[in-house]
């Protein structure tokens, strides 16, 4: 029964990692990032909801005598 030749595995795995690293670097380098990001205060638009303008009462169920 022939033995499995594992002498080239280290070279193959190293070259695979190198190729993946280069591919990811090329993919990431195509993204344009802002060099000086400035935080802008974004204010959510105020919505007029009917329950904000009128007073509402929360009615609890009647408590039963003990």
PAZAPA-4460 file (N, C-alpha, C; in steps of 0.05 Angstrom, whole numbers, plus 32768, in hexadecimal, padded with zeros to 4 digits):
% residues 66
    n_x    n_y    n_z   ca_x   ca_y   ca_z    c_x    c_y    c_z   seq   type   mol
   8011   7FE8   8000   8000   8000   8000   8012   8019   8000     1      X     A
   800E   802B   7FED   8020   8043   7FEC   801B   8056   8002     2      X     A
   802F   8063   800B   802D   8077   8021   8025   8092   8015     3      X     A
   8017   80A2   8025   800F   80BC   801C   8027   80D0   801E     4      X     A
   802D   80DC   8009   8044   80EF   8008   803B   810A   8013     5      X     A
   8044   8111   802B   803C   812A   8038   8053   813F   8037     6      X     A
   8067   813A   8027   807E   814D   8027   8077   8168   801B     7      X     A
   8063   8169   8009   805C   8182   7FFC   8045   8191   800A     8      X     A
   803A   8186   801F   8023   8192   802C   802A   81AD   8037     9      X     A
   8041   81AF   8044   8049   81C9   8051   804B   81DF   803C    10      X     A
   8057   81D8   8025   805A   81EC   8010   803F   81F4   8004    11      X     A
   802D   81E1   8001   8012   81E6   7FF6   8002   81F8   800A    12      X     A
   8003   81F1   8023   7FF4   8201   8037   7FFF   821D   8039    13      X     A
   8019   8220   8039   8025   823B   803A   801E   824B   8021    14      X     A
   801F   823F   800A   8018   824E   7FF2   7FFA   8255   7FF1    15      X     A
   7FE9   8243   7FFD   7FCD   824A   7FFE   7FC8   8262   8010    16      X     A
   7FD5   8262   8028   7FD2   8279   8039   7FDC   8293   802D    17      X     A
   7FF2   8291   801F   7FFD   82A9   8011   7FEA   82B3   7FFC    18      X     A
   7FDF   82A0   7FEC   7FCC   82A8   7FD7   7FB3   82B5   7FE3    19      X     A
   7FA8   82A9   7FF9   7F91   82B4   8005   7F96   82D0   8011    20      X     A
   7FAE   82D3   801D   7FB6   82ED   8028   7FB7   8302   8012    21      X     A
   7FC3   82FC   7FFB   7FC5   830E   7FE5   7FA9   8315   7FDA    22      X     A
   7F98   8301   7FD7   7F7D   8306   7FCD   7F6D   8318   7FDF    23      X     A
   7F6F   8313   7FFA   7F60   8324   800C   7F6B   8341   800D    24      X     A
   7F85   8343   800B   7F91   835E   800A   7F88   836D   7FF1    25      X     A
   7F86   8360   7FDB   7F7D   836D   7FC2   7F60   8375   7FC4    26      X     A
   7F4F   8364   7FD1   7F33   836A   7FD5   7F30   8382   7FE7    27      X     A
   7F3F   8382   7FFD   7F3C   8398   8011   7F47   83B2   8006    28      X     A
   7F5C   83B1   7FF5   7F68   83CA   7FEB   7F55   83D8   7FD7    29      X     A
   7F41   83CB   7FCD   7F2F   83D8   7FBA   7F1A   83E9   7FC8    30      X     A
   7F17   83E6   7FE2   7F03   83F6   7FF1   7F0F   8412   7FF7    31      X     A
   7EFF   8426   7FF3   7F07   8441   7FF8   7EFE   8449   8015    32      X     A
   7F11   844F   8026   7F0A   8457   8041   7F10   8475   8044    33      X     A
   7F00   8482   8054   7F04   849F   8058   7F1C   84A2   806B    34      X     A
   7F2D   84B4   8064   7F45   84B8   8074   7F40   84C7   808E    35      X     A
   7F2C   84DA   808D   7F26   84E9   80A5   7F08   84E8   80AA    36      X     A
   7EFE   84D3   80B6   7EE2   84D1   80BB   7ED9   84E4   80D1    37      X     A
   7EC4   84F2   80CB   7EB9   8505   80DE   7E9E   84FC   80E7    38      X     A
   7E9A   84FC   8101   7E80   84F3   810C   7E6C   8509   8108    39      X     A
   7E55   8502   80FD   7E40   8515   80F9   7E29   850D   810B    40      X     A
   7E1E   8521   8118   7E08   851C   812A   7DEF   8519   811A    41      X     A
   7DE4   8501   8119   7DCC   84FD   810A   7DB5   84FD   811E    42      X     A
   7DA1   850D   8119   7D8A   850F   812A   7D72   8502   811D    43      X     A
   7D66   84F0   812B   7D4F   84E2   8120   7D38   84F5   811D    44      X     A
   7D2A   84F3   8107   7D13   8506   8104   7CFD   8500   8118    45      X     A
   7CF3   8516   8124   7CDE   8513   8138   7CC4   850D   812A    46      X     A
   7CB8   84F7   8133   7C9E   84EF   8127   7C88   84F6   813A    47      X     A
   7C72   8501   812E   7C5B   8507   813F   7C49   84EF   8142    48      X     A
   7C49   84E4   8159   7C38   84CD   815F   7C21   84D5   8170    49      X     A
   7C0A   84C9   816C   7BF3   84D2   817B   7BF6   84CE   819A    50      X     A
   7C05   84BA   81A2   7C07   84B5   81BF   7C1A   84C8   81CD    51      X     A
   7C29   84D8   81BE   7C3A   84EB   81CA   7C2B   8505   81D1    52      X     A
   7C16   850B   81C3   7C08   8524   81C7   7BF2   8522   81DB    53      X     A
   7BE8   850B   81E1   7BD2   850A   81F4   7BD9   84F8   820B    54      X     A
   7BCC   84FD   8222   7BD2   84EE   823A   7BC2   84D4   8239    55      X     A
   7BD0   84BE   823E   7BC2   84A4   823F   7BC4   8498   825B    56      X     A
   7BB0   848B   8263   7BAF   847E   827D   7BB1   8460   827A    57      X     A
   7BC2   8454   8289   7BC5   8437   8288   7BB2   842C   829D    58      X     A
   7B9F   841B   8294   7B8B   8410   82A7   7B94   83F4   82AF    59      X     A
   7B98   83F0   82C9   7B9F   83D6   82D3   7B85   83C7   82D9    60      X     A
   7B86   83AC   82D8   7B6E   839D   82E0   7B67   83A2   82FD    61      X     A
   7B4E   83A0   8303   7B45   83A5   831F   7B51   8390   8331    62      X     A
   7B5B   8398   8347   7B65   8385   835A   7B4E   8379   836A    63      X     A
   7B4F   835E   836B   7B39   8350   8379   7B3E   8350   8397    64      X     A
   7B28   8351   83A6   7B2C   8351   83C4   7B38   8336   83CD    65      X     A
   7B49   8337   83E1   7B56   831F   83EB   7B44   8310   83FE    66      X     A
***
